[in-house]
Amino acid sequence: MRVGFMAVIATRLAEKGMGVNPVSGFFHDHLFVPVGREEEAMECLEELAKENRETMKSKE
């Protein structure tokens, strides 16, 4: 089962107790996170990207 990209991100941030307001644009998307938690959100996204790279690498 495939889950949407924004759903994966929103779920991961919610697991850390952070609400997110995703807004999809024509050329790119935006994630609005609570003020003061920007760095925490970026760390979470970097962790998610790393996990995805490792998963893709193991499938090769």
PQR file of N, CA, C, O and H, with PARSE charges and radii, in Angstrom:
ATOM      1  N   MET A   1       0.840  -1.182   0.000 -0.4000 1.5000
ATOM      2  CA  MET A   1       0.000   0.000   0.000 -0.0000 2.0000
ATOM      3  C   MET A   1       0.884   1.244   0.000  0.5500 1.7000
ATOM      4  O   MET A   1       1.816   1.344   0.798 -0.5500 1.4000
ATOM      5  N   ARG A   2       0.603   2.167  -0.868 -0.4000 1.5000
ATOM      6  CA  ARG A   2       1.358   3.405  -0.933 -0.0000 2.0000
ATOM      7  C   ARG A   2       0.621   4.506  -0.186  0.5500 1.7000
ATOM      8  O   ARG A   2      -0.604   4.615  -0.250 -0.5500 1.4000
ATOM      9  H   ARG A   2      -0.154   2.085  -1.517  0.4000 1.0000
ATOM     10  N   VAL A   3       1.384   5.304   0.512 -0.4000 1.5000
ATOM     11  CA  VAL A   3       0.824   6.429   1.252 -0.0000 2.0000
ATOM     12  C   VAL A   3       1.399   7.695   0.650  0.5500 1.7000
ATOM     13  O   VAL A   3       2.552   7.706   0.219 -0.5500 1.4000
ATOM     14  H   VAL A   3       2.379   5.215   0.563  0.4000 1.0000
ATOM     15  N   GLY A   4       0.621   8.751   0.613 -0.4000 1.5000
ATOM     16  CA  GLY A   4       1.074  10.011   0.044 -0.0000 2.0000
ATOM     17  C   GLY A   4       2.245  10.608   0.808  0.5500 1.7000
ATOM     18  O   GLY A   4       2.374  10.439   2.020 -0.5500 1.4000
ATOM     19  H   GLY A   4      -0.316   8.742   0.964  0.4000 1.0000
ATOM     20  N   PHE A   5       3.087  11.307   0.071 -0.4000 1.5000
ATOM     21  CA  PHE A   5       4.290  11.925   0.628 -0.0000 2.0000
ATOM     22  C   PHE A   5       3.961  12.864   1.782  0.5500 1.7000
ATOM     23  O   PHE A   5       4.593  12.798   2.836 -0.5500 1.4000
ATOM     24  H   PHE A   5       2.981  11.444  -0.914  0.4000 1.0000
ATOM     25  N   MET A   6       2.982  13.731   1.589 -0.4000 1.5000
ATOM     26  CA  MET A   6       2.616  14.675   2.640 -0.0000 2.0000
ATOM     27  C   MET A   6       2.055  13.952   3.858  0.5500 1.7000
ATOM     28  O   MET A   6       2.275  14.385   4.989 -0.5500 1.4000
ATOM     29  H   MET A   6       2.468  13.785   0.733  0.4000 1.0000
ATOM     30  N   ALA A   7       1.333  12.856   3.640 -0.4000 1.5000
ATOM     31  CA  ALA A   7       0.780  12.089   4.763 -0.0000 2.0000
ATOM     32  C   ALA A   7       1.902  11.479   5.594  0.5500 1.7000
ATOM     33  O   ALA A   7       1.818  11.449   6.822 -0.5500 1.4000
ATOM     34  H   ALA A   7       1.154  12.504   2.722  0.4000 1.0000
ATOM     35  N   VAL A   8       2.940  10.996   4.941 -0.4000 1.5000
ATOM     36  CA  VAL A   8       4.082  10.418   5.655 -0.0000 2.0000
ATOM     37  C   VAL A   8       4.755  11.495   6.510  0.5500 1.7000
ATOM     38  O   VAL A   8       5.064  11.261   7.678 -0.5500 1.4000
ATOM     39  H   VAL A   8       3.008  11.020   3.944  0.4000 1.0000
ATOM     40  N   ILE A   9       4.976  12.660   5.932 -0.4000 1.5000
ATOM     41  CA  ILE A   9       5.619  13.754   6.661 -0.0000 2.0000
ATOM     42  C   ILE A   9       4.757  14.213   7.830  0.5500 1.7000
ATOM     43  O   ILE A   9       5.251  14.358   8.949 -0.5500 1.4000
ATOM     44  H   ILE A   9       4.725  12.850   4.983  0.4000 1.0000
ATOM     45  N   ALA A  10       3.486  14.440   7.580 -0.4000 1.5000
ATOM     46  CA  ALA A  10       2.585  14.910   8.634 -0.0000 2.0000
ATOM     47  C   ALA A  10       2.501  13.896   9.775  0.5500 1.7000
ATOM     48  O   ALA A  10       2.460  14.277  10.945 -0.5500 1.4000
ATOM     49  H   ALA A  10       3.084  14.322   6.672  0.4000 1.0000
ATOM     50  N   THR A  11       2.477  12.608   9.436 -0.4000 1.5000
ATOM     51  CA  THR A  11       2.426  11.564  10.452 -0.0000 2.0000
ATOM     52  C   THR A  11       3.695  11.557  11.280  0.5500 1.7000
ATOM     53  O   THR A  11       3.641  11.457  12.506 -0.5500 1.4000
ATOM     54  H   THR A  11       2.511  12.298   8.486  0.4000 1.0000
ATOM     55  N   ARG A  12       4.832  11.662  10.620 -0.4000 1.5000
ATOM     56  CA  ARG A  12       6.115  11.648  11.336 -0.0000 2.0000
ATOM     57  C   ARG A  12       6.219  12.834  12.297  0.5500 1.7000
ATOM     58  O   ARG A  12       6.669  12.678  13.432 -0.5500 1.4000
ATOM     59  H   ARG A  12       4.876  11.743   9.625  0.4000 1.0000
ATOM     60  N   LEU A  13       5.804  14.016  11.841 -0.4000 1.5000
ATOM     61  CA  LEU A  13       5.849  15.192  12.708 -0.0000 2.0000
ATOM     62  C   LEU A  13       4.834  15.071  13.847  0.5500 1.7000
ATOM     63  O   LEU A  13       5.102  15.503  14.968 -0.5500 1.4000
ATOM     64  H   LEU A  13       5.438  14.143  10.919  0.4000 1.0000
ATOM     65  N   ALA A  14       3.678  14.488  13.562 -0.4000 1.5000
ATOM     66  CA  ALA A  14       2.665  14.288  14.600 -0.0000 2.0000
ATOM     67  C   ALA A  14       3.170  13.343  15.684  0.5500 1.7000
ATOM     68  O   ALA A  14       2.849  13.515  16.860 -0.5500 1.4000
ATOM     69  H   ALA A  14       3.460  14.137  12.651  0.4000 1.0000
ATOM     70  N   GLU A  15       3.960  12.346  15.290 -0.4000 1.5000
ATOM     71  CA  GLU A  15       4.544  11.417  16.260 -0.0000 2.0000
ATOM     72  C   GLU A  15       5.456  12.152  17.242  0.5500 1.7000
ATOM     73  O   GLU A  15       5.676  11.685  18.359 -0.5500 1.4000
ATOM     74  H   GLU A  15       4.221  12.206  14.335  0.4000 1.0000
ATOM     75  N   LYS A  16       5.975  13.280  16.830 -0.4000 1.5000
ATOM     76  CA  LYS A  16       6.830  14.099  17.697 -0.0000 2.0000
ATOM     77  C   LYS A  16       6.026  15.199  18.383  0.5500 1.7000
ATOM     78  O   LYS A  16       6.590  16.109  18.991 -0.5500 1.4000
ATOM     79  H   LYS A  16       5.797  13.660  15.922  0.4000 1.0000
ATOM     80  N   GLY A  17       4.691  15.104  18.277 -0.4000 1.5000
ATOM     81  CA  GLY A  17       3.831  16.075  18.939 -0.0000 2.0000
ATOM     82  C   GLY A  17       3.792  17.425  18.260  0.5500 1.7000
ATOM     83  O   GLY A  17       3.531  18.444  18.900 -0.5500 1.4000
ATOM     84  H   GLY A  17       4.233  14.365  17.783  0.4000 1.0000
ATOM     85  N   MET A  18       4.052  17.433  16.967 -0.4000 1.5000
ATOM     86  CA  MET A  18       4.101  18.685  16.212 -0.0000 2.0000
ATOM     87  C   MET A  18       3.023  18.686  15.130  0.5500 1.7000
ATOM     88  O   MET A  18       2.991  17.810  14.266 -0.5500 1.4000
ATOM     89  H   MET A  18       4.264  16.605  16.448  0.4000 1.0000
ATOM     90  N   GLY A  19       2.154  19.671  15.192 -0.4000 1.5000
ATOM     91  CA  GLY A  19       1.172  19.830  14.128 -0.0000 2.0000
ATOM     92  C   GLY A  19       1.834  20.460  12.914  0.5500 1.7000
ATOM     93  O   GLY A  19       2.824  21.179  13.045 -0.5500 1.4000
ATOM     94  H   GLY A  19       2.179  20.383  15.894  0.4000 1.0000
ATOM     95  N   VAL A  20       1.299  20.199  11.753 -0.4000 1.5000
ATOM     96  CA  VAL A  20       1.848  20.763  10.522 -0.0000 2.0000
ATOM     97  C   VAL A  20       0.695  21.119   9.594  0.5500 1.7000
ATOM     98  O   VAL A  20      -0.313  20.414   9.534 -0.5500 1.4000
ATOM     99  H   VAL A  20       0.494  19.615  11.646  0.4000 1.0000
ATOM    100  N   ASN A  21       0.854  22.200   8.887 -0.4000 1.5000
ATOM    101  CA  ASN A  21      -0.139  22.619   7.918 -0.0000 2.0000
ATOM    102  C   ASN A  21       0.513  22.549   6.542  0.5500 1.7000
ATOM    103  O   ASN A  21       1.212  23.482   6.146 -0.5500 1.4000
ATOM    104  H   ASN A  21       1.673  22.773   8.936  0.4000 1.0000
ATOM    105  N   PRO A  22       0.297  21.460   5.806 -0.5600 1.5000
ATOM    106  CA  PRO A  22       0.905  21.339   4.476  0.2800 2.0000
ATOM    107  C   PRO A  22       0.067  22.079   3.437  0.5500 1.7000
ATOM    108  O   PRO A  22      -1.162  22.001   3.437 -0.5500 1.4000
ATOM    109  N   VAL A  23       0.752  22.791   2.560 -0.4000 1.5000
ATOM    110  CA  VAL A  23       0.105  23.514   1.474 -0.0000 2.0000
ATOM    111  C   VAL A  23       0.832  23.139   0.188  0.5500 1.7000
ATOM    112  O   VAL A  23       2.035  23.370   0.056 -0.5500 1.4000
ATOM    113  H   VAL A  23       1.750  22.854   2.560  0.4000 1.0000
ATOM    114  N   SER A  24       0.105  22.565  -0.751 -0.4000 1.5000
ATOM    115  CA  SER A  24       0.702  22.163  -2.022 -0.0000 2.0000
ATOM    116  C   SER A  24       0.580  23.278  -3.040  0.5500 1.7000
ATOM    117  O   SER A  24      -0.490  23.851  -3.248 -0.5500 1.4000
ATOM    118  H   SER A  24      -0.872  22.378  -0.644  0.4000 1.0000
ATOM    119  N   GLY A  25       1.710  23.569  -3.668 -0.4000 1.5000
ATOM    120  CA  GLY A  25       1.739  24.583  -4.713 -0.0000 2.0000
ATOM    121  C   GLY A  25       1.984  23.939  -6.063  0.5500 1.7000
ATOM    122  O   GLY A  25       2.165  22.725  -6.161 -0.5500 1.4000
ATOM    123  H   GLY A  25       2.579  23.104  -3.498  0.4000 1.0000
ATOM    124  N   PHE A  26       1.989  24.754  -7.096 -0.4000 1.5000
ATOM    125  CA  PHE A  26       2.182  24.237  -8.451 -0.0000 2.0000
ATOM    126  C   PHE A  26       3.610  23.725  -8.649  0.5500 1.7000
ATOM    127  O   PHE A  26       3.809  22.641  -9.198 -0.5500 1.4000
ATOM    128  H   PHE A  26       1.842  25.740  -7.017  0.4000 1.0000
ATOM    129  N   PHE A  27       4.601  24.498  -8.204 -0.4000 1.5000
ATOM    130  CA  PHE A  27       5.994  24.122  -8.390 -0.0000 2.0000
ATOM    131  C   PHE A  27       6.624  23.454  -7.171  0.5500 1.7000
ATOM    132  O   PHE A  27       7.590  22.704  -7.316 -0.5500 1.4000
ATOM    133  H   PHE A  27       4.439  25.378  -7.757  0.4000 1.0000
ATOM    134  N   HIS A  28       6.102  23.707  -5.981 -0.4000 1.5000
ATOM    135  CA  HIS A  28       6.648  23.114  -4.770 -0.0000 2.0000
ATOM    136  C   HIS A  28       5.615  23.188  -3.652  0.5500 1.7000
ATOM    137  O   HIS A  28       4.605  23.882  -3.758 -0.5500 1.4000
ATOM    138  H   HIS A  28       5.317  24.317  -5.863  0.4000 1.0000
ATOM    139  N   ASP A  29       5.893  22.459  -2.587 -0.4000 1.5000
ATOM    140  CA  ASP A  29       4.982  22.406  -1.447 -0.0000 2.0000
ATOM    141  C   ASP A  29       5.579  23.174  -0.263  0.5500 1.7000
ATOM    142  O   ASP A  29       6.784  23.425  -0.215 -0.5500 1.4000
ATOM    143  H   ASP A  29       6.713  21.895  -2.501  0.4000 1.0000
ATOM    144  N   HIS A  30       4.731  23.536   0.670 -0.4000 1.5000
ATOM    145  CA  HIS A  30       5.155  24.247   1.872 -0.0000 2.0000
ATOM    146  C   HIS A  30       4.664  23.477   3.089  0.5500 1.7000
ATOM    147  O   HIS A  30       3.589  22.876   3.068 -0.5500 1.4000
ATOM    148  H   HIS A  30       3.752  23.333   0.631  0.4000 1.0000
ATOM    149  N   LEU A  31       5.458  23.504   4.142 -0.4000 1.5000
ATOM    150  CA  LEU A  31       5.056  22.923   5.420 -0.0000 2.0000
ATOM    151  C   LEU A  31       5.131  24.024   6.464  0.5500 1.7000
ATOM    152  O   LEU A  31       6.209  24.546   6.748 -0.5500 1.4000
ATOM    153  H   LEU A  31       6.330  23.992   4.160  0.4000 1.0000
ATOM    154  N   PHE A  32       4.003  24.372   7.025 -0.4000 1.5000
ATOM    155  CA  PHE A  32       3.973  25.366   8.092 -0.0000 2.0000
ATOM    156  C   PHE A  32       3.979  24.620   9.416  0.5500 1.7000
ATOM    157  O   PHE A  32       3.074  23.837   9.702 -0.5500 1.4000
ATOM    158  H   PHE A  32       3.127  23.948   6.794  0.4000 1.0000
ATOM    159  N   VAL A  33       5.004  24.867  10.222 -0.4000 1.5000
ATOM    160  CA  VAL A  33       5.158  24.222  11.517 -0.0000 2.0000
ATOM    161  C   VAL A  33       5.109  25.293  12.600  0.5500 1.7000
ATOM    162  O   VAL A  33       5.264  26.476  12.299 -0.5500 1.4000
ATOM    163  H   VAL A  33       5.740  25.504   9.990  0.4000 1.0000
ATOM    164  N   PRO A  34       4.897  24.903  13.849 -0.5600 1.5000
ATOM    165  CA  PRO A  34       4.821  25.892  14.928  0.2800 2.0000
ATOM    166  C   PRO A  34       6.100  26.733  15.034  0.5500 1.7000
ATOM    167  O   PRO A  34       7.208  26.222  14.871 -0.5500 1.4000
ATOM    168  N   VAL A  35       5.928  27.997  15.303 -0.4000 1.5000
ATOM    169  CA  VAL A  35       7.058  28.905  15.475 -0.0000 2.0000
ATOM    170  C   VAL A  35       7.943  28.385  16.602  0.5500 1.7000
ATOM    171  O   VAL A  35       7.457  27.995  17.663 -0.5500 1.4000
ATOM    172  H   VAL A  35       5.028  28.412  15.435  0.4000 1.0000
ATOM    173  N   GLY A  36       9.231  28.386  16.356 -0.4000 1.5000
ATOM    174  CA  GLY A  36      10.186  27.920  17.345 -0.0000 2.0000
ATOM    175  C   GLY A  36      10.537  26.448  17.233  0.5500 1.7000
ATOM    176  O   GLY A  36      11.437  25.967  17.921 -0.5500 1.4000
ATOM    177  H   GLY A  36       9.626  28.703  15.493  0.4000 1.0000
ATOM    178  N   ARG A  37       9.827  25.726  16.364 -0.4000 1.5000
ATOM    179  CA  ARG A  37      10.099  24.287  16.209 -0.0000 2.0000
ATOM    180  C   ARG A  37      10.625  23.969  14.815  0.5500 1.7000
ATOM    181  O   ARG A  37      10.602  22.820  14.376 -0.5500 1.4000
ATOM    182  H   ARG A  37       9.096  26.116  15.805  0.4000 1.0000
ATOM    183  N   GLU A  38      11.101  25.009  14.122 -0.4000 1.5000
ATOM    184  CA  GLU A  38      11.582  24.831  12.756 -0.0000 2.0000
ATOM    185  C   GLU A  38      12.761  23.864  12.684  0.5500 1.7000
ATOM    186  O   GLU A  38      12.794  22.973  11.835 -0.5500 1.4000
ATOM    187  H   GLU A  38      11.120  25.943  14.479  0.4000 1.0000
ATOM    188  N   GLU A  39      13.728  24.050  13.583 -0.4000 1.5000
ATOM    189  CA  GLU A  39      14.913  23.184  13.573 -0.0000 2.0000
ATOM    190  C   GLU A  39      14.532  21.737  13.858  0.5500 1.7000
ATOM    191  O   GLU A  39      15.048  20.818  13.222 -0.5500 1.4000
ATOM    192  H   GLU A  39      13.701  24.773  14.273  0.4000 1.0000
ATOM    193  N   GLU A  40      13.644  21.540  14.797 -0.4000 1.5000
ATOM    194  CA  GLU A  40      13.179  20.194  15.129 -0.0000 2.0000
ATOM    195  C   GLU A  40      12.494  19.553  13.916  0.5500 1.7000
ATOM    196  O   GLU A  40      12.688  18.369  13.641 -0.5500 1.4000
ATOM    197  H   GLU A  40      13.225  22.287  15.314  0.4000 1.0000
ATOM    198  N   ALA A  41      11.701  20.337  13.202 -0.4000 1.5000
ATOM    199  CA  ALA A  41      11.024  19.828  12.000 -0.0000 2.0000
ATOM    200  C   ALA A  41      12.044  19.445  10.936  0.5500 1.7000
ATOM    201  O   ALA A  41      11.913  18.404  10.291 -0.5500 1.4000
ATOM    202  H   ALA A  41      11.543  21.299  13.425  0.4000 1.0000
ATOM    203  N   MET A  42      13.055  20.278  10.753 -0.4000 1.5000
ATOM    204  CA  MET A  42      14.084  19.975   9.753 -0.0000 2.0000
ATOM    205  C   MET A  42      14.862  18.717  10.121  0.5500 1.7000
ATOM    206  O   MET A  42      15.168  17.902   9.251 -0.5500 1.4000
ATOM    207  H   MET A  42      13.162  21.123  11.277  0.4000 1.0000
ATOM    208  N   GLU A  43      15.181  18.552  11.393 -0.4000 1.5000
ATOM    209  CA  GLU A  43      15.877  17.343  11.832 -0.0000 2.0000
ATOM    210  C   GLU A  43      15.030  16.110  11.548  0.5500 1.7000
ATOM    211  O   GLU A  43      15.545  15.080  11.111 -0.5500 1.4000
ATOM    212  H   GLU A  43      14.933  19.214  12.100  0.4000 1.0000
ATOM    213  N   CYS A  44      13.748  16.220  11.794 -0.4000 1.5000
ATOM    214  CA  CYS A  44      12.829  15.109  11.536 -0.0000 2.0000
ATOM    215  C   CYS A  44      12.780  14.779  10.045  0.5500 1.7000
ATOM    216  O   CYS A  44      12.789  13.608   9.666 -0.5500 1.4000
ATOM    217  H   CYS A  44      13.331  17.056  12.148  0.4000 1.0000
ATOM    218  N   LEU A  45      12.727  15.806   9.205 -0.4000 1.5000
ATOM    219  CA  LEU A  45      12.690  15.593   7.756 -0.0000 2.0000
ATOM    220  C   LEU A  45      14.000  14.994   7.252  0.5500 1.7000
ATOM    221  O   LEU A  45      13.994  14.134   6.371 -0.5500 1.4000
ATOM    222  H   LEU A  45      12.719  16.757   9.513  0.4000 1.0000
ATOM    223  N   GLU A  46      15.115  15.444   7.805 -0.4000 1.5000
ATOM    224  CA  GLU A  46      16.410  14.886   7.413 -0.0000 2.0000
ATOM    225  C   GLU A  46      16.506  13.410   7.811  0.5500 1.7000
ATOM    226  O   GLU A  46      17.046  12.594   7.064 -0.5500 1.4000
ATOM    227  H   GLU A  46      15.120  16.143   8.521  0.4000 1.0000
ATOM    228  N   GLU A  47      15.984  13.078   8.979 -0.4000 1.5000
ATOM    229  CA  GLU A  47      15.953  11.688   9.445 -0.0000 2.0000
ATOM    230  C   GLU A  47      15.092  10.831   8.509  0.5500 1.7000
ATOM    231  O   GLU A  47      15.474   9.716   8.154 -0.5500 1.4000
ATOM    232  H   GLU A  47      15.545  13.741   9.586  0.4000 1.0000
ATOM    233  N   LEU A  48      13.949  11.352   8.119 -0.4000 1.5000
ATOM    234  CA  LEU A  48      13.060  10.644   7.201 -0.0000 2.0000
ATOM    235  C   LEU A  48      13.736  10.425   5.844  0.5500 1.7000
ATOM    236  O   LEU A  48      13.626   9.347   5.259 -0.5500 1.4000
ATOM    237  H   LEU A  48      13.639  12.257   8.408  0.4000 1.0000
ATOM    238  N   ALA A  49      14.431  11.443   5.351 -0.4000 1.5000
ATOM    239  CA  ALA A  49      15.139  11.321   4.072 -0.0000 2.0000
ATOM    240  C   ALA A  49      16.235  10.268   4.163  0.5500 1.7000
ATOM    241  O   ALA A  49      16.415   9.475   3.239 -0.5500 1.4000
ATOM    242  H   ALA A  49      14.520  12.318   5.826  0.4000 1.0000
ATOM    243  N   LYS A  50      16.968  10.256   5.275 -0.4000 1.5000
ATOM    244  CA  LYS A  50      18.032   9.269   5.469 -0.0000 2.0000
ATOM    245  C   LYS A  50      17.453   7.856   5.478  0.5500 1.7000
ATOM    246  O   LYS A  50      18.001   6.953   4.846 -0.5500 1.4000
ATOM    247  H   LYS A  50      16.822  10.900   6.026  0.4000 1.0000
ATOM    248  N   GLU A  51      16.353   7.668   6.188 -0.4000 1.5000
ATOM    249  CA  GLU A  51      15.706   6.360   6.226 -0.0000 2.0000
ATOM    250  C   GLU A  51      15.274   5.921   4.834  0.5500 1.7000
ATOM    251  O   GLU A  51      15.419   4.754   4.472 -0.5500 1.4000
ATOM    252  H   GLU A  51      15.907   8.402   6.701  0.4000 1.0000
ATOM    253  N   ASN A  52      14.745   6.854   4.059 -0.4000 1.5000
ATOM    254  CA  ASN A  52      14.297   6.541   2.703 -0.0000 2.0000
ATOM    255  C   ASN A  52      15.486   6.150   1.818  0.5500 1.7000
ATOM    256  O   ASN A  52      15.395   5.200   1.040 -0.5500 1.4000
ATOM    257  H   ASN A  52      14.627   7.803   4.353  0.4000 1.0000
ATOM    258  N   ARG A  53      16.594   6.876   1.935 -0.4000 1.5000
ATOM    259  CA  ARG A  53      17.782   6.528   1.138 -0.0000 2.0000
ATOM    260  C   ARG A  53      18.260   5.120   1.488  0.5500 1.7000
ATOM    261  O   ARG A  53      18.603   4.339   0.600 -0.5500 1.4000
ATOM    262  H   ARG A  53      16.668   7.647   2.567  0.4000 1.0000
ATOM    263  N   GLU A  54      18.282   4.799   2.784 -0.4000 1.5000
ATOM    264  CA  GLU A  54      18.728   3.471   3.207 -0.0000 2.0000
ATOM    265  C   GLU A  54      17.795   2.382   2.703  0.5500 1.7000
ATOM    266  O   GLU A  54      18.246   1.313   2.293 -0.5500 1.4000
ATOM    267  H   GLU A  54      18.004   5.433   3.505  0.4000 1.0000
ATOM    268  N   THR A  55      16.503   2.650   2.732 -0.4000 1.5000
ATOM    269  CA  THR A  55      15.520   1.687   2.231 -0.0000 2.0000
ATOM    270  C   THR A  55      15.703   1.465   0.736  0.5500 1.7000
ATOM    271  O   THR A  55      15.689   0.329   0.262 -0.5500 1.4000
ATOM    272  H   THR A  55      16.136   3.518   3.065  0.4000 1.0000
ATOM    273  N   MET A  56      15.874   2.556  -0.003 -0.4000 1.5000
ATOM    274  CA  MET A  56      16.041   2.437  -1.453 -0.0000 2.0000
ATOM    275  C   MET A  56      17.348   1.713  -1.794  0.5500 1.7000
ATOM    276  O   MET A  56      17.400   0.921  -2.735 -0.5500 1.4000
ATOM    277  H   MET A  56      15.885   3.479   0.382  0.4000 1.0000
ATOM    278  N   LYS A  57      18.385   1.991  -1.032 -0.4000 1.5000
ATOM    279  CA  LYS A  57      19.685   1.355  -1.272 -0.0000 2.0000
ATOM    280  C   LYS A  57      19.602  -0.148  -1.027  0.5500 1.7000
ATOM    281  O   LYS A  57      20.212  -0.928  -1.759 -0.5500 1.4000
ATOM    282  H   LYS A  57      18.343   2.635  -0.268  0.4000 1.0000
ATOM    283  N   SER A  58      18.852  -0.561  -0.004 -0.4000 1.5000
ATOM    284  CA  SER A  58      18.740  -1.981   0.302 -0.0000 2.0000
ATOM    285  C   SER A  58      17.909  -2.728  -0.743  0.5500 1.7000
ATOM    286  O   SER A  58      18.003  -3.952  -0.843 -0.5500 1.4000
ATOM    287  H   SER A  58      18.356   0.073   0.590  0.4000 1.0000
ATOM    288  N   LYS A  59      17.110  -2.018  -1.511 -0.4000 1.5000
ATOM    289  CA  LYS A  59      16.292  -2.646  -2.540 -0.0000 2.0000
ATOM    290  C   LYS A  59      17.047  -2.836  -3.845  0.5500 1.7000
ATOM    291  O   LYS A  59      16.568  -3.530  -4.741 -0.5500 1.4000
ATOM    292  H   LYS A  59      17.034  -1.024  -1.430  0.4000 1.0000
ATOM    293  N   GLU A  60      18.228  -2.225  -3.962 -0.4000 1.5000
ATOM    294  CA  GLU A  60      19.016  -2.341  -5.210 -0.0000 2.0000
ATOM    295  C   GLU A  60      19.633  -3.700  -5.369  0.5500 1.7000
ATOM    296  O   GLU A  60      20.321  -3.954  -6.358 -0.5500 1.4000
ATOM    297  H   GLU A  60      18.617  -1.662  -3.234  0.4000 1.0000
TER
END
